[in-house]
Amino acid sequence: MLRPGDTICAPATGKGGAISIIRVSGPDCFSICKKIFFPVDRNADVLSLKGYSIVYGEIKAGDEIIDDVLVSIFRAPHSYTGEDSVEISCHASQYIIQKIMELLINNGATSAYPGEFTQRAFANGKMDLSQAEAVADIISSTSRAAHKIAVNQMRGGFSAEISKLRAELLHFASLIELELDFGEEDVELADRNDLKAIVLKVKTVADKLASSFKTGNAIRNGIPVVIVGKPNSGKSTLLNALLSEDRAIVSEIPGTTRDTIEDTMSIDGIMFRFIDTAGLRETTDVIESLGINRTYEKVKQAAVILLLDEITDAPDEINDRADSIRKLIDEDQRLIVIINKIDKGSSELKELERKIRISESEAKIFISAKNRTGIDELKKIIVDTSIQEKLGSDDVIINNIRHFEALKNVSASLGRVIEGLDNSVPDDLIAIDIRHAMHYLGEITGEITSDEILGNIFKNFCIGK
Ligand code: GDP
């Protein structure tokens, strides 16, 4: 798809607003621009202006003035694409945009494909592939958390780590291959213990990055939350209380579809998605139904499990119910034990508080869903237990399925290397697995690419990016 000799153009801004920007990039952008743009300052010449200058003038089609515009000049390599580029800021009329595009094309530019500017930036070494993908994520991010991940990735934290790991592997792969070149001579250039240590290290990092995908994916699509509890414990009331202020905000975000079974809400800039809330009114008594109906599946899918009990329930009953959930979930999942209907009052509140046991990673809270007492505090607990610690840390979070799959392959290849080293498998086979691991690491950063991978990534971009 790359056509480096061509000068490409496209509107870079969406509909709406007063100003639009048309981007032009490629070797002929200045000469094409000169044919249609006439600076007010007759001495100014786009062919000779320095990079980062802005010129005011008119776009003309023959004698006809199309618009007053500002033209920004970018000289290679100091532009988004790394090529000579201009950006024409014009008035945001569809007619004007259309007309300027027409003029550019008639004078030798071609219309850009979706993502072509970013693809050029990648091809010219302005960014690696995972950074290019992050550009698309930044544009589509709808929450603070998704934005943070995308920004981190665009800054290159993630690829820097991958490139470093790859370089360490490359070192060993080369040594082993060199040994193989010596043939029959028994030369050992790569210390097998050092090799194993490095392979283990890379595998640990790859596994850690791969496991962060669960968080990254959740942030992208909404962190899954499930409410369980016996019938009439107040699950629907609680859901309404949680969602009440947020509904409007959530449905305003373009591209978020709220169908009847999925409710989403954003707390503190983080998206939460309630699993199958349409079924809330069904019998979902955890004790009776775990393992025999869909409650089991729902709990399995959730990152946060809200177990709703009533103040009138016996402490043992609440503890038993919580235990049955604990049996199902793994260490990544968070249980919050909620005791509802405190407005009904209880003489044994303190007693109940003391008798309900929770572990360090869990939380318990007393609320009244009906009166909305404790709802804000519950929201805070949901954020804190599910994500805050992960977002606060500098750990890289993967949110891209392509990266996840590549990391899984890295891990599998390195697993074979370790097995091979332990079982004295021939060196040439070990070298092949190291090369495989390097290949998959390189796929993430774009050091290894195929047209298919590139095509898949850039087709998802908007035109003009
Ligand atoms: P679900 O079957 O678990 O979804 O329970 P609902 O949300 O339908 O609530 C069952 C009943 O409990 C309804 O009559 C609610 O009004 C009532 N309820 C829910 N929350 C509270 C609360 O905090 N206090 C009191 N007193 N009643 C509540």
Residues whose N, C-alpha, C, O or C-beta is under 5 A from the ligand:
A	BS01	GDP	K230 P231 N232 S233 G234 K235 S236 T237 L280 R281 N340 K341 I342 D343 I367 S368 A369 K370 N371
